[in-house]
Structures are given as C-alpha cells and as structure tokens.
Amino acid sequence: MATVQHSLTADIPLESLLARQPLSRNGNVLEYVNPDDDYCANFGDQWNRFRAIQIDSLSGHTESRDRFYAETGWKPGDLRGKILLDGGCGAGRFAEIAMEAGARVIAVDISEAINACANTLSRFPSKDYLLIRGSILDLPLLPAVCDGVYSLGVLQHTPDPLGGIRHLAGFVKPGGELATWIYERSAMASRLHWFTPRYWLRKLGVGKLPTQSKLRFSKCMTAIGFPFGWCLSWFGLLGERLSYFLPYAARHHLGRGSLRRQWDYCVMDTFDWYGPSYDTPQTEPDVRRAMSEAGLTDIRRTPARGMAIVGRKPVG
C-alpha cells in the first residue's frame, strides 16, 4: 500500500465519516438495513455458529493472517494508523488481522454476522473500529475516506459483483488500494459443475431449505463423504481435485491435525456452499475492467490461491 500524506489523522472519530444516520443502533452496531433486506441470513447464522474456526486468536492457527496478506499484497508495517474498510466482514477474521497491525477498521456486513464480528473485535479499543450492518452495494460513508478497502470472498455473493467493485472503489483515498478476492469463473469449472453432486443438489432445491434444515443436510452430506475425502487428501493436488465430486466441501488440506477441526471446517464450508442466495463467479478480465472503469490503476493479480486482484487510486 502506498505511503501518502493524509489530512485525516489517526484519531478522527470514525462515525464522522458517515454520510447519513443509521436507522437504529444495536449495542455498538449501526443498523442501516431492515431485516427483510438481508439476503445473507445463512451467512449470519454460519458466522455466529462457527466464529471460532477462522479467528486466528481463537483457533491458534495463522490461516486468516496468511490469507489476508497474500490476497491484499499488503504488509503489516503499511497498515499502522490507516483507516481500512472491510466490505463483508463476516465474523471479523480479517478485521482482527488488520487491527493487530495497528489499522482502524470500518467493518460492514449485511447479515447478523456483524454481531459475531463485534465479539471478535471487542478486545480492541472501541474508538478504533466501527461496526455497520449494511449493504456493501450502498454504503453510508463519505467518499474517499479510507486508506484501503478490502472485500475478500464476498462480492460473488452479492446481486451485482462488478457494481460492488465500482462502488467500493469510491471510498478509496488517492494513493490507497482496493483489494478483492472473488470466485473465478472458468470454462473448465463451468463444465465440471454438471458432474458434481453438490451442483445438482443445490439446483434441486437444497439451497432453498430453511437455515436449520440446510445445516442438518450439510452435516449429513459431510458424514457420508468425510471418510472418502480424508483418504483422497493424502494424494495431494490430485486427491483435492477428485474430492470436488463428493457431496460435501472437503477441507482437509489445512493440515493433518485435529480430525474434529477438519470435521467442523467441512460442515461449515458445506453449509457455505449450499446456502448463498447469490453465487456468481467472475472472470479476471471483467474484474480488471470494473476496476479500470472505477478509476483504479496499477491493477494486478497477487500470487494468492484463487483470484485476488488489487487496484490503486491514482494520486492527484
């Protein structure tokens, strides 16, 4: 992230960056959406239920830290005193990493996951973070007030992923960066979908089940597939590719540690797979084009697993 001089100091009240007043307050969460506007209720349930799995300070792992810096291309030393916007914060896995590096964070989520994020960030000074329950397609912020904006693993689950990129870019200061990680659409993946049980099960209506029924279904599919997926994981990349054809999300590449952790992770990701109202992967050229249309330059793909693309707002 570029080092530039800013007129905003590190002590400015984060609420002063709001462009409009919230509909209500729920503790320290500012509410900008009605419950009926929440199209991510499954994620709200998911992150309140599985919060500890991906929070490094609770899990004892460095998965979130490793992902954050790999996908943004930023370094811890770049973030101290910066104001960052977390677009789709979930349980706060990346907000925690940014705050540990000394950043101040505006964390936004449309679902009740914002309450899980509030728990994650409660160990930090309250003046250094702002919690907003709102849509990342309609943020209640003044333009160009953030030193950096990141949205990792979120935009594909919105009604307008490319519009979301253009909207988020408007809150980046000159010299700042927008970092994204989005499911990548490819011809090969599109063809493989037709041969995967998960695709057909979701197509046949599993995704429309009530949240609790969907969770029970995810546990059932994990129980059926877990022994096969765990065995396949010993065959490295080949096994990982073959596990794509199982009816659950096999997440055994995280290590040979606790089988309970692997089980929980698989249930969570299977629930994640069957749950979204929107799931629209994007191509790299389309993401680059959206960033360019939003006025970003120096657009580049970071060497992270998956499609992580970063663009910079020009100075001057």
C-alpha positions in Angstrom: 0.0 0.0 0.0 1.4 3.4 -1.0 2.6 5.7 1.8 0.9 9.1 1.3 0.1 12.1 3.5 -3.5 12.3 4.6 -5.5 15.2 6.0 -7.3 12.8 8.3 -5.5 11.9 11.5 -5.4 8.5 13.2 -7.6 10.0 16.0 -10.5 11.2 13.9 -13.8 9.7 15.2 -14.8 7.0 12.7 -18.5 8.0 13.0 -17.6 11.4 11.5 -17.0 9.5 8.2 -20.7 8.6 7.9 -22.8 10.3 5.2 -26.1 9.5 6.8 -27.6 8.5 10.1 -28.4 4.8 10.9 -32.0 3.5 11.1 -31.2 2.3 14.6 -28.4 1.1 17.0 -28.0 -2.3 18.4 -25.3 -2.0 21.0 -22.3 -0.7 19.1 -23.6 -1.9 15.8 -25.1 0.8 13.5 -28.1 -0.6 11.6 -28.6 0.6 8.0 -30.8 -2.3 6.6 -34.2 -3.7 7.5 -34.2 -7.5 8.3 -36.1 -8.1 5.1 -33.2 -6.7 3.1 -30.8 -9.3 4.4 -30.2 -11.8 1.5 -27.4 -13.4 3.5 -29.2 -14.8 6.5 -27.4 -18.1 6.1 -24.0 -16.4 6.5 -25.3 -14.6 9.6 -26.1 -18.0 11.1 -22.9 -19.5 9.8 -20.5 -17.0 11.3 -22.2 -16.8 14.6 -22.2 -20.6 14.8 -18.7 -21.2 13.5 -17.0 -18.0 14.6 -14.0 -19.6 16.4 -12.9 -21.7 13.4 -11.4 -18.9 11.3 -10.5 -16.4 14.0 -6.7 -16.8 14.5 -6.7 -15.6 18.0 -9.2 -18.3 19.0 -8.1 -21.2 16.7 -4.3 -20.9 17.3 -3.7 -21.0 13.5 -2.5 -18.3 11.1 -4.8 -19.1 8.3 -6.6 -15.8 8.2 -3.4 -13.8 8.6 -1.8 -15.7 5.8 -4.8 -15.2 3.5 -5.2 -11.5 4.3 -1.6 -10.6 3.4 -1.4 -12.9 0.4 -4.6 -11.7 -1.1 -4.2 -7.9 -0.5 -0.4 -7.8 -1.1 -0.1 -5.5 1.8 2.4 -5.7 4.7 1.8 -5.3 8.4 4.0 -2.3 8.6 2.0 -0.5 5.9 -1.2 -0.5 8.0 -0.5 1.2 11.3 -2.7 4.3 11.7 -4.5 3.6 8.4 -8.3 3.6 8.1 -9.5 0.4 6.3 -12.9 -0.7 5.1 -13.8 -4.3 5.4 -16.5 -5.0 2.9 -18.3 -8.1 4.1 -16.6 -8.7 7.4 -18.3 -11.9 8.4 -17.1 -12.9 11.9 -14.2 -10.4 11.6 -11.4 -12.8 10.7 -9.6 -10.2 8.5 -10.6 -7.2 10.5 -8.8 -8.7 13.5 -5.6 -9.1 11.5 -5.8 -5.5 10.2 -6.3 -4.2 13.8 -3.5 -6.3 15.2 -1.3 -4.4 12.6 -2.5 -1.1 14.0 -5.1 -0.2 11.5 -8.5 1.3 12.3 -11.4 -0.7 10.7 -14.8 0.1 9.4 -16.4 -3.4 9.3 -19.6 -3.9 7.2 -21.8 -6.9 6.8 -25.5 -7.1 5.7 -26.2 -10.1 7.9 -26.2 -10.9 11.6 -22.6 -11.9 11.2 -21.8 -8.3 12.2 -22.7 -9.5 15.8 -20.0 -12.2 15.6 -17.6 -9.5 14.3 -18.5 -7.3 17.3 -17.4 -10.2 19.6 -14.2 -10.7 17.7 -13.2 -7.0 17.8 -14.3 -6.4 21.4 -10.8 -6.9 22.7 -9.6 -3.7 20.8 -10.3 -0.1 21.8 -13.8 0.8 20.6 -12.6 4.1 19.1 -10.6 2.1 16.6 -13.4 0.3 14.8 -16.9 1.0 13.5 -19.5 -1.7 13.0 -22.1 -1.3 10.3 -24.9 -3.6 9.4 -25.5 -2.6 5.8 -25.0 -3.4 2.2 -21.6 -3.1 0.5 -23.6 -2.0 -2.6 -25.0 1.0 -0.7 -22.5 2.1 2.0 -23.4 5.1 4.2 -19.9 6.6 4.1 -18.5 9.8 2.7 -16.4 9.3 -0.5 -12.7 8.8 -0.5 -12.3 8.4 3.3 -10.4 5.1 3.5 -6.7 4.4 3.1 -7.6 1.0 1.9 -10.6 -1.2 1.1 -10.7 -5.0 1.0 -13.5 -7.4 0.2 -12.3 -11.0 0.3 -14.6 -13.9 -0.6 -17.7 -11.7 -0.6 -18.6 -10.0 -3.8 -19.7 -13.1 -5.7 -22.4 -13.5 -3.1 -24.0 -10.1 -3.9 -26.6 -9.3 -6.6 -24.0 -7.2 -8.5 -20.4 -8.2 -8.0 -18.9 -5.8 -10.6 -21.1 -3.0 -9.5 -19.9 -3.7 -6.0 -16.3 -3.2 -7.1 -17.1 0.1 -8.7 -19.0 1.2 -5.5 -16.2 0.2 -3.1 -13.6 2.0 -5.2 -15.4 5.3 -4.5 -14.3 5.1 -0.8 -10.6 4.7 -1.5 -8.4 7.8 -1.0 -5.9 8.8 -3.7 -2.9 6.6 -3.2 -4.9 3.9 -1.5 -5.9 0.5 -2.8 -8.9 -1.8 -3.3 -8.2 -5.5 -2.7 -10.6 -8.1 -3.8 -10.8 -11.9 -3.8 -13.7 -13.4 -5.9 -14.6 -16.8 -7.1 -13.1 -17.2 -10.5 -15.3 -18.4 -13.4 -13.6 -20.6 -16.0 -14.8 -22.8 -18.9 -13.4 -25.9 -17.2 -15.2 -25.2 -13.9 -18.5 -24.5 -15.7 -18.3 -27.8 -17.5 -17.4 -29.8 -14.3 -20.4 -28.4 -12.5 -22.6 -30.8 -14.5 -20.8 -33.8 -13.0 -20.9 -32.8 -9.3 -23.5 -33.9 -6.8 -23.3 -30.6 -4.9 -24.3 -28.6 -8.1 -27.4 -30.8 -8.7 -28.4 -31.0 -5.0 -28.4 -27.2 -4.9 -30.2 -27.0 -8.2 -32.9 -29.3 -6.9 -33.7 -27.1 -4.1 -31.3 -27.7 -1.1 -30.3 -24.0 -1.2 -33.9 -23.0 -0.6 -34.3 -25.1 2.6 -34.7 -23.3 5.9 -31.4 -22.5 7.6 -31.6 -25.2 10.2 -32.7 -27.8 7.7 -29.8 -26.8 5.5 -27.4 -27.2 8.4 -28.6 -30.7 9.1 -28.4 -31.6 5.5 -24.8 -30.3 5.4 -23.9 -32.4 8.4 -25.4 -35.5 6.7 -23.5 -34.9 3.4 -20.3 -34.4 5.4 -20.8 -37.6 7.3 -21.3 -39.5 4.1 -18.3 -38.1 2.3 -15.8 -37.4 5.0 -14.0 -40.8 5.0 -13.6 -40.7 1.2 -12.4 -37.0 1.2 -10.0 -37.6 4.1 -8.4 -40.6 2.2 -8.2 -38.6 -1.0 -6.4 -35.7 0.8 -3.4 -38.0 1.1 -2.9 -37.9 -2.7 -2.2 -34.1 -2.7 -3.5 -32.0 -5.5 -4.9 -35.0 -7.4 -6.9 -36.0 -4.3 -8.1 -32.4 -3.8 -9.4 -32.3 -7.4 -11.1 -35.6 -7.1 -12.8 -34.6 -3.8 -14.6 -31.9 -5.9 -17.0 -34.7 -7.0 -18.1 -35.5 -3.4 -21.4 -34.2 -2.0 -19.6 -32.1 0.6 -16.9 -29.4 0.7 -13.7 -31.4 1.6 -11.4 -29.2 3.5 -8.6 -31.5 4.6 -5.7 -29.6 3.0 -5.5 -27.4 6.2 -3.3 -30.0 7.8 -3.2 -33.4 9.5 -4.1 -32.1 12.9 -7.4 -32.5 14.7 -10.0 -34.5 12.9 -12.6 -32.6 14.9 -11.3 -29.3 13.4 -11.4 -30.9 9.9 -15.0 -32.1 10.5 -16.1 -28.6 11.7 -14.4 -27.0 8.8 -16.1 -29.3 6.3 -19.5 -28.9 7.8 -19.1 -25.1 7.7 -17.9 -25.0 4.1 -20.6 -27.4 3.0 -23.2 -25.2 4.7 -21.5 -22.2 3.0 -21.8 -24.0 -0.4 -25.5 -24.8 -0.2 -26.5 -21.6 1.5 -26.0 -18.4 -0.7 -28.9 -16.6 -2.4 -26.3 -15.4 -4.9 -23.2 -17.2 -6.1 -21.8 -15.6 -9.3 -18.1 -16.2 -10.1 -16.4 -13.7 -12.3 -13.6 -13.7 -14.9 -10.3 -11.8 -14.4 -10.8 -9.6 -17.4 -14.3 -8.5 -16.1 -12.9 -7.7 -12.6 -10.0 -5.7 -14.2 -12.4 -3.8 -16.4 -14.7 -2.9 -13.4 -11.6 -1.6 -11.5 -10.5 0.4 -14.5 -14.0 1.9 -15.0 -13.9 2.9 -11.3 -10.7 4.9 -12.0 -8.2 2.5 -10.5 -4.7 1.9 -11.9 -1.8 -0.4 -11.3 -4.3 -3.3 -11.4 -2.6 -6.6 -10.6 -3.3 -10.1 -9.5 -1.5 -11.2 -6.4 0.2 -14.6 -6.1 -2.5 -15.9 -3.8 -4.5 -19.1 -4.1 -7.6 -18.1 -6.2 -8.4 -14.8 -7.9 -7.1 -11.9 -5.8 -6.9 -8.7 -7.7 -5.8 -5.3 -6.4 -6.1 -1.8 -7.9 -4.8 1.6 -6.8 -6.5 5.0 -6.7 -4.1 7.5 -8.5 -2.7 10.4 -6.5 -3.8 13.8 -7.7 
